[in-house]
């Protein structure tokens, strides 16, 4: 079969295909190995600075030629962290805006009335009143969506941080030491002081007794007239 030569448009420019043109100069480029090494070195300099190393010490530890070069490395790493932090804040703000938009859509669904539809596609009427029967399914589903959206908003804003509980642990050795100190104090006390210490120990409530008191008040004894 003979080959058919398609007519060429006179306006079509001669030369390579325009699709083969190089990428624009503003396209992101992969950093070179030298740039990656410098970024890693700057991060090490910033970490040393956080550990309260002086700039001369950083220069010596990371082989920077001058103290000024060490400071510039720390500044570069700090600036990268600042930019990353700002980028994260922008991303969070955009995500919150999306959630706001979704919340408005769902709230609009809550304001609408939904009716029960039969298999034939007709609105089901209440047999007692003859009015269209309200379908609460879409309303409940919209409420569930709002709960999910609210949960995601709180998550990205870190609003549901776990509660911090302070627990004090006393070892047996520490308790033995305190008991020994108390015995030494009693041994060195005079007879009246020993009696006073014994009375205080006897009057002290047992462990956990103070927590068990929920509500109490002092009343006067009618026989003695004293509290």
N, CA, C and O of each residue as an XYZ file, in Angstrom:
908
protein
N       0.851     -1.190      0.000
C       0.000      0.000      0.000
C       0.877      1.227      0.000
O       1.855      1.301      0.744
N       0.521      2.217     -0.858
C       1.312      3.426     -0.983
C       1.185      4.281      0.273
O       0.120      4.354      0.886
N       2.293      4.928      0.646
C       2.270      5.828      1.789
C       1.628      7.141      1.386
O       1.861      7.646      0.288
N       0.837      7.681      2.259
C       0.160      8.948      2.002
C       0.886     10.039      2.756
O       1.054      9.953      3.972
N       1.307     11.042      2.056
C       2.013     12.155      2.683
C       0.999     13.229      3.052
O       0.320     13.788      2.191
N       0.911     13.505      4.347
C      -0.027     14.515      4.812
C       0.492     15.894      4.470
O       1.698     16.136      4.517
N      -0.409     16.800      4.125
C       0.038     18.166      3.814
C       0.555     18.856      5.070
O      -0.029     18.703      6.143
N       1.622     19.599      4.952
C       2.223     20.316      6.075
C       1.783     21.760      6.024
O       1.850     22.416      4.985
N       1.334     22.237      7.161
C       0.900     23.617      7.264
C       2.108     24.528      7.117
O       3.130     24.350      7.779
N       1.966     25.506      6.234
C       3.097     26.406      6.001
C       3.442     27.207      7.229
O       4.575     27.661      7.383
N       2.454     27.388      8.125
C       2.709     28.172      9.330
C       3.398     27.361     10.417
O       3.849     27.913     11.421
N       3.477     26.035     10.212
C       4.110     25.193     11.229
C       5.607     25.429     11.232
O       6.244     25.270     10.191
N       6.194     25.802     12.357
C       7.614     26.140     12.356
C       8.467     24.904     12.201
O       8.142     23.829     12.706
N       9.550     25.078     11.499
C      10.496     23.988     11.342
C      11.323     23.859     12.604
O      11.492     24.829     13.344
N      11.840     22.661     12.855
C      12.686     22.460     14.024
C      12.087     21.434     14.959
O      11.180     20.696     14.574
N      12.579     21.379     16.171
C      12.112     20.368     17.130
C      10.672     20.608     17.563
O      10.140     21.713     17.451
N      10.066     19.551     18.057
C       8.685     19.620     18.542
C       8.622     20.541     19.755
O       9.446     20.411     20.661
N       7.652     21.483     19.797
C       7.544     22.370     20.965
C       7.343     21.603     22.269
O       7.686     22.110     23.336
N       6.790     20.382     22.203
C       6.593     19.606     23.427
C       7.902     19.174     24.052
O       7.959     18.806     25.225
N       8.989     19.226     23.224
C      10.295     18.810     23.735
C      11.086     19.945     24.351
O      12.267     19.778     24.655
N      10.452     21.113     24.546
C      11.190     22.252     25.092
C      11.546     21.989     26.549
O      10.813     21.275     27.234
N      12.646     22.544     27.041
C      13.068     22.303     28.422
C      12.084     22.898     29.419
O      11.317     23.802     29.088
N      12.116     22.390     30.621
C      11.229     22.884     31.664
C      11.578     24.314     32.029
O      12.732     24.718     31.891
N      10.606     25.089     32.492
C      10.894     26.465     32.911
C      11.926     26.503     34.035
O      12.116     25.538     34.775
N      12.583     27.657     34.131
C      13.625     27.800     35.132
C      13.086     27.763     36.552
O      13.828     27.446     37.482
N      11.792     28.086     36.743
C      11.249     28.132     38.092
C      10.780     26.764     38.596
O      10.234     26.671     39.696
N      10.982     25.708     37.814
C      10.625     24.379     38.278
C      11.515     23.990     39.460
O      12.708     24.291     39.450
N      10.950     23.318     40.492
C      11.765     22.930     41.642
C      12.866     21.961     41.240
O      12.641     21.043     40.451
N      14.028     22.166     41.774
C      15.173     21.327     41.462
C      15.592     20.563     42.706
O      15.467     21.055     43.827
N      16.086     19.365     42.494
C      16.585     18.571     43.609
C      17.888     19.173     44.103
O      18.783     19.451     43.305
N      18.008     19.381     45.419
C      19.254     19.955     45.932
C      20.429     19.023     45.691
O      20.295     17.800     45.700
N      21.565     19.627     45.479
C      22.773     18.846     45.247
C      23.243     18.199     46.545
O      22.766     18.529     47.630
N      24.175     17.284     46.413
C      24.719     16.627     47.603
C      25.427     17.627     48.509
O      25.396     17.496     49.732
N      26.057     18.616     47.911
C      26.744     19.625     48.711
C      25.745     20.467     49.506
O      25.987     20.800     50.666
N      24.619     20.809     48.868
C      23.595     21.582     49.571
C      22.973     20.771     50.707
O      22.710     21.308     51.783
N      22.740     19.485     50.470
C      22.192     18.628     51.521
C      23.173     18.501     52.683
O      22.775     18.518     53.848
N      24.446     18.374     52.356
C      25.460     18.259     53.408
C      25.531     19.538     54.234
O      25.689     19.483     55.453
N      25.415     20.691     53.575
C      25.467     21.951     54.314
C      24.238     22.118     55.200
O      24.338     22.609     56.324
N      23.061     21.701     54.681
C      21.846     21.788     55.495
C      21.963     20.918     56.736
O      21.577     21.331     57.830
N      22.498     19.712     56.566
C      22.677     18.805     57.710
C      23.676     19.388     58.708
O      23.483     19.290     59.920
N      24.723     19.983     58.200
C      25.736     20.588     59.078
C      25.166     21.787     59.826
O      25.465     21.988     61.003
N      24.346     22.583     59.146
C      23.694     23.726     59.813
C      22.790     23.247     60.937
O      22.747     23.848     62.011
N      22.062     22.150     60.683
C      21.171     21.619     61.721
C      21.972     21.156     62.936
O      21.534     21.341     64.071
N      23.132     20.560     62.708
C      23.988     20.155     63.823
C      24.470     21.378     64.601
O      24.534     21.349     65.830
N      24.808     22.446     63.890
C      25.250     23.673     64.559
C      24.140     24.250     65.431
O      24.392     24.693     66.552
N      22.904     24.245     64.912
C      21.779     24.757     65.697
C      21.539     23.893     66.937
O      21.238     24.418     68.009
N      21.669     22.590     66.798
C      21.469     21.696     67.938
C      22.528     21.951     69.012
O      22.214     21.946     70.203
N      23.784     22.176     68.600
C      24.828     22.496     69.576
C      24.541     23.822     70.273
O      24.785     23.970     71.470
N      24.021     24.783     69.514
C      23.682     26.076     70.114
C      22.565     25.915     71.131
O      22.573     26.580     72.166
N      21.608     25.044     70.852
C      20.538     24.778     71.808
C      21.084     24.163     73.091
O      20.506     24.335     74.164
N      22.188     23.454     72.978
C      22.814     22.850     74.144
C      23.797     23.812     74.814
O      24.641     23.398     75.610
N      23.678     25.107     74.481
C      24.440     26.185     75.118
C      25.930     26.161     74.773
O      26.752     26.649     75.549
N      26.283     25.595     73.614
C      27.652     25.709     73.140
C      27.870     27.125     72.605
O      26.971     27.722     72.013
N      29.057     27.644     72.820
C      29.390     28.966     72.275
C      29.713     28.823     70.789
O      29.960     27.725     70.291
N      29.704     29.961     70.098
C      30.019     29.906     68.663
C      31.446     29.449     68.402
O      31.655     28.688     67.458
N      32.441     29.865     69.180
C      33.783     29.307     68.974
C      33.818     27.789     69.170
O      34.526     27.088     68.446
N      33.059     27.276     70.147
C      33.019     25.827     70.356
C      32.348     25.121     69.181
O      32.778     24.043     68.771
N      31.290     25.731     68.640
C      30.602     25.143     67.478
C      31.527     25.138     66.273
O      31.589     24.156     65.533
N      32.242     26.231     66.079
C      33.175     26.310     64.950
C      34.240     25.228     65.044
O      34.606     24.616     64.041
N      34.732     24.999     66.254
C      35.769     23.981     66.432
C      35.200     22.579     66.256
O      35.844     21.727     65.644
N      33.986     22.323     66.791
C      33.404     20.987     66.721
C      33.024     20.591     65.299
O      33.142     19.422     64.932
N      32.568     21.554     64.492
C      32.082     21.253     63.147
C      33.017     21.763     62.052
O      32.663     21.768     60.873
N      34.213     22.191     62.456
C      35.264     22.602     61.506
C      34.849     23.789     60.647
O      35.140     23.833     59.452
N      34.159     24.760     61.270
C      33.908     26.010     60.556
C      35.165     26.868     60.616
O      35.860     26.860     61.632
N      35.477     27.612     59.545
C      36.735     28.376     59.530
C      36.764     29.504     60.553
O      37.826     29.820     61.089
N      35.606     30.123     60.836
C      35.567     31.253     61.759
C      34.338     31.146     62.657
O      33.416     30.375     62.391
N      34.349     31.939     63.723
C      33.181     32.011     64.603
C      31.981     32.587     63.855
O      30.843     32.166     64.061
N      32.262     33.569     62.973
C      31.186     34.159     62.186
C      30.505     33.119     61.306
O      29.283     33.136     61.161
N      31.282     32.215     60.718
C      30.709     31.169     59.874
C      29.819     30.236     60.687
O      28.784     29.787     60.194
N      30.206     29.938     61.920
C      29.384     29.098     62.784
C      28.061     29.779     63.114
O      27.008     29.142     63.120
N      28.129     31.090     63.390
C      26.903     31.837     63.692
C      25.982     31.884     62.481
O      24.766     31.749     62.622
N      26.548     32.073     61.290
C      25.734     32.108     60.077
C      25.051     30.757     59.848
O      23.910     30.714     59.388
N      25.733     29.665     60.164
C      25.140     28.338     60.023
C      23.957     28.177     60.961
O      22.917     27.649     60.569
N      24.113     28.631     62.205
C      23.016     28.560     63.164
C      21.836     29.402     62.692
O      20.685     28.979     62.802
N      22.119     30.587     62.168
C      21.048     31.468     61.689
C      20.306     30.843     60.507
O      19.083     30.947     60.410
N      21.053     30.193     59.610
C      20.397     29.555     58.461
C      19.458     28.439     58.924
O      18.328     28.339     58.446
N      19.924     27.607     59.847
C      19.082     26.515     60.342
C      17.855     27.051     61.069
O      16.758     26.515     60.915
N      18.035     28.107     61.862
C      16.897     28.697     62.578
C      15.881     29.283     61.604
O      14.676     29.186     61.836
N      16.352     29.886     60.522
C      15.450     30.456     59.521
C      14.662     29.349     58.818
O      13.477     29.522     58.532
N      15.309     28.218     58.540
C      14.587     27.099     57.916
C      13.479     26.598     58.834
O      12.375     26.305     58.375
N      13.770     26.498     60.122
C      12.755     26.059     61.073
C      11.601     27.053     61.141
O      10.442     26.653     61.247
N      11.912     28.347     61.079
C      10.864     29.357     61.131
C       9.956     29.242     59.920
O       8.734     29.324     60.051
N      10.541     29.050     58.732
C       9.751     28.916     57.508
C       8.878     27.667     57.566
O       7.710     27.695     57.179
N       9.467     26.554     58.060
C       8.682     25.327     58.183
C       7.522     25.519     59.144
O       6.425     25.014     58.909
N       7.765     26.253     60.236
C       6.700     26.511     61.210
C       5.592     27.354     60.579
O       4.407     27.090     60.786
N       5.986     28.369     59.807
C       4.984     29.209     59.152
C       4.197     28.404     58.119
O       2.982     28.561     58.000
N       4.893     27.537     57.369
C       4.198     26.703     56.394
C       3.182     25.796     57.090
O       2.085     25.579     56.576
N       3.548     25.271     58.249
C       2.627     24.419     58.986
C       1.408     25.215     59.451
O       0.284     24.715     59.399
N       1.625     26.449     59.905
C       0.501     27.284     60.339
C      -0.439     27.582     59.175
O      -1.659     27.594     59.339
N       0.138     27.821     58.001
C      -0.694     28.073     56.820
C      -1.510     26.830     56.471
O      -2.694     26.935     56.153
N      -0.881     25.654     56.529
C      -1.588     24.411     56.220
C      -2.735     24.175     57.198
O      -3.819     23.751     56.798
N      -2.496     24.451     58.481
C      -3.547     24.282     59.485
C      -4.694     25.247     59.218
O      -5.862     24.872     59.317
N      -4.359     26.498     58.878
C      -5.401     27.492     58.601
C      -6.248     27.082     57.395
O      -7.468     27.245     57.413
N      -5.612     26.553     56.349
C      -6.362     26.105     55.174
C      -7.275     24.926     55.521
O      -8.414     24.847     55.060
N      -6.751     24.012     56.342
C      -7.562     22.857     56.723
C      -8.763     23.287     57.567
O      -9.861     22.755     57.404
N      -8.555     24.241     58.462
C      -9.661     24.734     59.274
C     -10.703     25.431     58.410
O     -11.901     25.332     58.676
N     -10.247     26.138     57.372
C     -11.195     26.790     56.466
C     -12.042     25.751     55.728
O     -13.237     25.954     55.514
N     -11.409     24.632     55.339
C     -12.172     23.560     54.683
C     -13.225     22.989     55.634
O     -14.363     22.740     55.238
N     -12.833     22.786     56.883
C     -13.783     22.259     57.864
C     -14.926     23.252     58.107
O     -16.075     22.849     58.290
N     -14.607     24.533     58.107
C     -15.674     25.537     58.249
C     -16.667     25.430     57.099
O     -17.879     25.496     57.302
N     -16.134     25.262     55.881
C     -17.004     25.136     54.709
C     -17.888     23.889     54.812
O     -19.085     23.943     54.530
N     -17.290     22.774     55.217
C     -18.077     21.546     55.373
C     -19.122     21.693     56.477
O     -20.238     21.189     56.353
N     -18.759     22.378     57.542
C     -19.717     22.571     58.639
C     -20.915     23.382     58.173
O     -22.047     23.091     58.558
N     -20.678     24.399     57.347
C     -21.802     25.211     56.848
C     -22.726     24.382     55.968
O     -23.945     24.545     56.011
N     -22.137     23.486     55.164
C     -22.966     22.624     54.313
C     -23.836     21.712     55.172
O     -25.034     21.566     54.929
N     -23.217     21.102     56.178
C     -23.965     20.183     57.037
C     -25.028     20.930     57.831
O     -26.135     20.424     58.012
N     -24.702     22.131     58.309
C     -25.690     22.916     59.049
C     -26.880     23.267     58.164
O     -28.018     23.314     58.633
N     -26.614     23.512     56.883
C     -27.704     23.766     55.956
C     -28.619     22.560     55.810
O     -29.829     22.715     55.650
N     -28.047     21.352     55.864
C     -28.869     20.141     55.798
C     -29.726     19.994     57.047
O     -30.844     19.481     56.981
N     -29.201     20.447     58.198
C     -29.986     20.368     59.431
C     -31.201     21.283     59.382
O     -32.230     20.987     59.990
N     -31.088     22.378     58.670
C     -32.198     23.325     58.581
C     -33.297     22.865     57.626
O     -34.387     23.437     57.620
N     -33.023     21.846     56.825
C     -34.003     21.360     55.862
C     -34.857     20.257     56.477
O     -34.427     19.554     57.391
N     -36.065     20.120     55.961
C     -36.949     19.048     56.386
C     -36.797     17.878     55.419
O     -36.735     18.061     54.204
N     -36.738     16.687     55.977
C     -36.614     15.470     55.163
C     -37.814     14.570     55.460
O     -38.219     14.394     56.609
N     -38.360     14.013     54.392
C     -39.560     13.204     54.535
C     -39.253     11.752     54.168
O     -38.340     11.463     53.394
N     -40.043     10.855     54.747
C     -39.908      9.435     54.448
C     -40.440      9.179     53.048
O     -41.554      9.585     52.720
N     -39.646      8.507     52.222
C     -40.025      8.219     50.843
C     -40.265      6.723     50.708
O     -39.452      5.913     51.155
N     -41.379      6.363     50.092
C     -41.706      4.948     49.887
C     -40.885      4.384     48.741
O     -40.190      5.119     48.040
N     -40.970      3.067     48.555
C     -40.240      2.414     47.464
C     -40.702      2.901     46.095
O     -39.952      2.848     45.120
N     -41.929      3.369     46.035
C     -42.450      3.867     44.756
C     -42.044      5.309     44.497
O     -42.360      5.869     43.448
N     -41.333      5.916     45.464
C     -40.865      7.279     45.274
C     -41.818      8.338     45.766
O     -41.605      9.520     45.492
N     -42.868      7.962     46.486
C     -43.839      8.925     46.973
C     -43.587      9.212     48.450
O     -43.061      8.375     49.183
N     -43.974     10.416     48.867
C     -43.818     10.812     50.257
C     -44.826     10.064     51.109
O     -46.016     10.043     50.792
N     -44.363      9.452     52.185
C     -45.244      8.700     53.073
C     -45.933      9.669     54.023
O     -45.295     10.545     54.606
N     -47.237      9.503     54.169
C     -48.019     10.368     55.047
C     -48.302      9.674     56.372
O     -48.436      8.453     56.449
N     -48.388     10.504     57.420
C     -48.744      9.993     58.742
C     -50.204      9.566     58.706
O     -51.070     10.382     58.391
N     -50.504      8.287     59.026
C     -51.904      7.829     58.932
C     -52.827      8.537     59.904
O     -54.041      8.552     59.697
N     -52.272      9.134     60.979
C     -53.136      9.798     61.960
C     -53.466     11.223     61.560
O     -54.594     11.678     61.750
N     -52.488     11.934     61.005
C     -52.695     13.354     60.698
C     -52.787     13.636     59.213
O     -53.287     14.687     58.810
N     -52.309     12.703     58.388
C     -52.302     12.958     56.958
C     -51.158     13.841     56.505
O     -51.026     14.123     55.314
N     -50.326     14.284     57.444
C     -49.180     15.126     57.109
C     -48.009     14.253     56.659
O     -47.929     13.081     57.028
N     -47.094     14.825     55.859
C     -45.909     14.050     55.448
C     -45.117     13.586     56.666
O     -44.920     14.336     57.622
N     -44.673     12.348     56.610
C     -43.948     11.755     57.732
C     -42.486     12.206     57.691
O     -41.793     12.006     56.694
N     -42.021     12.828     58.806
C     -40.668     13.358     58.880
C     -39.658     12.216     59.018
O     -39.846     11.301     59.820
N     -38.593     12.283     58.229
C     -37.507     11.295     58.301
C     -36.349     11.921     59.088
O     -35.724     12.877     58.629
N     -36.072     11.377     60.267
C     -34.990     11.946     61.095
C     -33.636     11.332     60.764
O     -32.623     11.747     61.326
N     -33.595     10.352     59.864
C     -32.329      9.714     59.507
C     -31.296     10.694     58.968
O     -30.166     10.707     59.457
N     -31.645     11.527     57.962
C     -30.673     12.491     57.461
C     -30.214     13.495     58.524
O     -29.061     13.928     58.516
N     -31.113     13.859     59.430
C     -30.734     14.791     60.494
C     -29.697     14.159     61.418
O     -28.703     14.798     61.765
N     -29.922     12.910     61.816
C     -28.973     12.218     62.683
C     -27.634     12.015     61.977
O     -26.577     12.130     62.598
N     -27.680     11.714     60.680
C     -26.436     11.539     59.921
C     -25.656     12.851     59.848
O     -24.429     12.854     59.938
N     -26.377     13.971     59.682
C     -25.713     15.272     59.636
C     -25.075     15.598     60.982
O     -23.978     16.153     61.035
N     -25.760     15.254     62.065
C     -25.187     15.486     63.399
C     -23.910     14.659     63.571
O     -22.920     15.147     64.115
N     -23.935     13.414     63.107
C     -22.735     12.573     63.186
C     -21.591     13.204     62.402
O     -20.445     13.169     62.850
N     -21.885     13.782     61.236
C     -20.839     14.421     60.441
C     -20.263     15.629     61.179
O     -19.056     15.867     61.138
N     -21.114     16.380     61.844
C     -20.625     17.539     62.603
C     -19.703     17.105     63.737
O     -18.706     17.768     64.024
N     -20.042     15.991     64.378
C     -19.187     15.475     65.447
C     -17.818     15.090     64.889
O     -16.791     15.383     65.501
N     -17.804     14.438     63.736
C     -16.536     14.045     63.115
C     -15.712     15.271     62.739
O     -14.507     15.318     62.986
N     -16.368     16.258     62.142
C     -15.654     17.482     61.761
C     -15.083     18.179     62.985
O     -13.939     18.633     62.975
N     -15.887     18.263     64.041
C     -15.415     18.899     65.276
C     -14.231     18.151     65.863
O     -13.282     18.763     66.352
N     -14.289     16.819     65.814
C     -13.185     16.011     66.342
C     -11.900     16.272     65.553
O     -10.824     16.383     66.139
N     -12.009     16.368     64.230
C     -10.826     16.618     63.409
C     -10.271     18.022     63.638
O      -9.056     18.219     63.652
N     -11.154     18.987     63.815
C     -10.694     20.349     64.108
C      -9.915     20.380     65.415
O      -8.859     21.007     65.496
N     -10.426     19.713     66.426
C      -9.748     19.689     67.721
C      -8.416     18.953     67.632
O      -7.457     19.292     68.326
N      -8.371     17.946     66.772
C      -7.132     17.182     66.642
C      -6.013     18.014     66.039
O      -4.900     18.029     66.564
N      -6.296     18.709     64.937
C      -5.229     19.470     64.283
C      -4.866     20.721     65.069
O      -3.795     21.292     64.862
N      -5.755     21.158     65.977
C      -5.435     22.289     66.840
C      -4.880     21.847     68.193
O      -4.572     22.678     69.048
N      -4.755     20.536     68.375
C      -4.202     19.974     69.616
C      -4.951     20.480     70.843
O      -4.342     20.840     71.851
N      -6.279     20.502     70.748
C      -7.089     20.984     71.866
C      -7.353     19.897     72.903
O      -7.627     20.198     74.065
N      -7.270     18.632     72.483
C      -7.565     17.537     73.401
C      -6.261     16.916     73.903
O      -6.007     15.729     73.698
N      -5.450     17.726     74.557
C      -4.205     17.216     75.113
C      -4.499     16.365     76.345
O      -5.393     16.689     77.126
N      -3.747     15.273     76.519
C      -3.986     14.428     77.699
C      -3.685     15.179     78.986
O      -2.754     15.982     79.059
N      -4.492     14.898     79.994
C      -4.292     15.544     81.286
C      -2.989     15.068     81.920
O      -2.634     13.892     81.838
N      -2.291     15.995     82.548
C      -1.027     15.686     83.208
C      -1.305     15.393     84.677
O      -1.866     16.226     85.388
N      -0.914     14.220     85.122
C      -1.113     13.803     86.506
C       0.237     13.692     87.199
O       1.159     13.046     86.702
N       0.331     14.338     88.358
C       1.577     14.276     89.118
C       1.469     13.158     90.143
O       0.562     13.152     90.975
N       2.395     12.219     90.077
C       2.416     11.081     90.986
C       3.698     11.134     91.795
O       4.795     11.198     91.240
N       3.552     11.108     93.088
C       4.714     11.120     93.977
C       4.942      9.712     94.515
O       4.051      9.118     95.122
N       6.132      9.190     94.288
C       6.476      7.844     94.713
C       7.488      7.927     95.844
O       8.536      8.560     95.715
N       7.167      7.293     96.926
C       8.058      7.262     98.085
C       8.560      5.839     98.258
O       7.768      4.917     98.447
N       9.862      5.658     98.194
C      10.440      4.328     98.311
C      10.473      3.892     99.771
O      10.317      4.702    100.684
N      10.681      2.600     99.965
C      10.755      2.058    101.326
C      11.958      2.625    102.068
O      11.887      2.880    103.270
N      13.072      2.824    101.348
C      14.262      3.385    101.993
C      13.989      4.791    102.507
O      14.432      5.151    103.598
N      13.257      5.593    101.723
C      12.958      6.950    102.160
C      12.063      6.944    103.388
O      12.257      7.735    104.311
N      11.082      6.048    103.396
C      10.200      5.972    104.561
C      10.961      5.498    105.795
O      10.740      6.001    106.896
N      11.861      4.527    105.608
C      12.677      4.068    106.739
C      13.548      5.195    107.279
O      13.751      5.308    108.488
N      14.059      6.024    106.381
C      14.891      7.144    106.814
C      14.079      8.150    107.629
O      14.561      8.675    108.633
N      12.847      8.416    107.195
C      12.001      9.350    107.941
C      11.643      8.792    109.317
O      11.613      9.528    110.303
N      11.373      7.486    109.376
C      11.064      6.870    110.678
C      12.262      6.947    111.606
O      12.113      7.217    112.798
N      13.460      6.708    111.060
C      14.676      6.783    111.873
C      14.885      8.192    112.412
O      15.272      8.371    113.567
N      14.626      9.202    111.563
C      14.753     10.576    112.027
C      13.755     10.874    113.139
O      14.090     11.557    114.106
N      12.520     10.364    113.006
C      11.511     10.586    114.040
C      11.915      9.923    115.357
O      11.725     10.501    116.428
N      12.476      8.702    115.279
C      12.914      8.014    116.502
C      14.057      8.758    117.167
O      14.113      8.849    118.394
N      14.972      9.294    116.361
C      16.077     10.063    116.929
C      15.565     11.335    117.595
O      16.083     11.762    118.626
N      14.531     11.938    116.986
C      13.950     13.149    117.572
C      13.288     12.838    118.906
O      13.396     13.614    119.855
N      12.608     11.709    118.977
C      11.957     11.328    120.228
C      12.994     11.016    121.302
O      12.834     11.383    122.466
N      14.078     10.320    120.885
C      15.113      9.962    121.854
C      15.795     11.187    122.434
O      16.197     11.179    123.597
N      15.932     12.244    121.637
C      16.617     13.446    122.101
C      15.685     14.402    122.829
O      16.147     15.382    123.413
N      14.380     14.138    122.806
C      13.430     15.059    123.426
C      13.350     14.813    124.929
O      13.683     13.739    125.429
N      12.899     15.846    125.622
C      12.684     15.721    127.060
C      11.399     14.936    127.324
O      10.642     14.652    126.395
N      11.153     14.584    128.588
C       9.983     13.785    128.927
C       8.681     14.485    128.557
O       7.809     13.847    127.967
N       8.504     15.781    128.879
C       7.268     16.463    128.447
C       7.132     16.518    126.934
O       6.026     16.393    126.406
N       8.259     16.705    126.221
C       8.204     16.775    124.765
C       7.827     15.422    124.173
O       7.116     15.352    123.171
N       8.321     14.311    124.821
C       7.954     12.987    124.349
C       6.453     12.757    124.487
O       5.806     12.203    123.599
N       5.912     13.202    125.637
C       4.484     13.040    125.863
C       3.683     13.819    124.823
O       2.658     13.344    124.334
N       4.157     15.021    124.491
C       3.465     15.848    123.506
C       3.515     15.199    122.123
O       2.522     15.205    121.395
N       4.670     14.639    121.762
C       4.802     13.963    120.471
C       3.895     12.752    120.410
O       3.254     12.502    119.390
N       3.838     11.979    121.527
C       2.979     10.791    121.563
C       1.510     11.164    121.402
O       0.754     10.473    120.719
N       1.110     12.275    122.045
C      -0.283     12.718    121.916
C      -0.615     13.112    120.484
O      -1.714     12.840    120.001
N       0.333     13.754    119.802
C       0.100     14.154    118.414
C      -0.040     12.942    117.513
O      -0.902     12.898    116.635
N       0.829     11.948    117.745
C       0.746     10.735    116.921
C      -0.568     10.008    117.155
O      -1.181      9.505    116.214
N      -1.003      9.952    118.413
C      -2.257      9.259    118.730
C      -3.461      9.984    118.149
O      -4.440      9.354    117.748
N      -3.385     11.323    118.106
C      -4.525     12.101    117.598
C      -4.563     12.179    116.082
O      -5.580     12.576    115.514
N      -3.474     11.807    115.412
C      -3.437     11.897    113.947
C      -4.364     10.863    113.329
O      -4.395      9.723    113.793
N      -5.133     11.228    112.283
C      -6.031     10.264    111.645
C      -5.243      9.220    110.875
O      -4.134      9.502    110.423
N      -5.782      8.032    110.715
C      -5.094      7.013    109.918
C      -5.004      7.436    108.458
O      -5.783      8.279    108.013
N      -4.059      6.859    107.701
C      -3.915      7.220    106.281
C      -5.212      7.011    105.516
O      -5.839      5.956    105.615
N      -5.606      8.013    104.761
C      -6.813      7.933    103.936
C      -8.064      8.376    104.647
O      -9.127      8.472    104.034
N      -7.953      8.652    105.951
C      -9.166      9.032    106.680
C      -9.654     10.399    106.268
O     -10.860     10.636    106.199
N      -8.712     11.319    105.988
C      -9.120     12.674    105.596
C      -9.810     12.670    104.250
O     -10.729     13.456    104.018
N      -9.367     11.774    103.341
C     -10.020     11.726    102.033
C     -11.412     11.127    102.128
O     -12.259     11.392    101.275
N     -11.665     10.306    103.177
C     -12.964      9.643    103.285
C     -14.040     10.570    103.806
O     -15.223     10.261    103.669
N     -13.667     11.726    104.416
C     -14.644     12.663    104.944
C     -15.217     13.473    103.798
O     -14.499     14.239    103.155
N     -16.486     13.311    103.541
C     -17.130     14.026    102.442
C     -17.761     15.307    102.941
O     -17.568     16.360    102.334
N     -18.505     15.249    104.023
C     -19.179     16.430    104.548
C     -19.275     16.263    106.054
O     -19.720     15.221    106.534
N     -18.866     17.269    106.799
C     -18.897     17.184    108.257
C     -19.018     18.573    108.818
O     -18.616     19.545    108.178
N     -19.576     18.681    110.023
C     -19.644     19.956    110.703
C     -19.494     19.726    112.197
O     -19.804     18.653    112.714
N     -19.013     20.755    112.877
C     -18.813     20.685    114.332
C     -20.072     21.183    115.012
O     -20.562     22.276    114.725
N     -20.592     20.360    115.925
C     -21.797     20.729    116.675
C     -21.463     20.784    118.158
O     -20.531     20.120    118.613
N     -22.198     21.547    118.889
C     -21.964     21.684    120.327
C     -22.668     20.579    121.097
O     -23.789     20.183    120.777
N     -21.972     20.091    122.129
C     -22.555     19.086    122.993
C     -23.490     19.814    123.974
O     -23.022     20.651    124.745
N     -24.789     19.517    123.964
C     -25.724     20.224    124.875
C     -25.339     20.044    126.320
O     -25.596     20.928    127.138
N     -24.714     18.901    126.669
C     -24.388     18.658    128.063
C     -23.218     19.518    128.533
O     -23.187     19.964    129.680
N     -22.223     19.754    127.608
C     -21.039     20.488    128.016
C     -21.024     21.918    127.504
O     -20.343     22.777    128.064
N     -21.760     22.167    126.461
C     -21.755     23.522    125.899
C     -20.447     23.862    125.218
O     -20.124     25.036    125.030
N     -19.678     22.821    124.840
C     -18.408     23.038    124.165
C     -18.463     22.363    122.807
O     -19.173     21.379    122.604
N     -17.672     22.936    121.858
C     -17.658     22.305    120.523
C     -16.883     20.997    120.548
O     -16.765     20.330    119.521
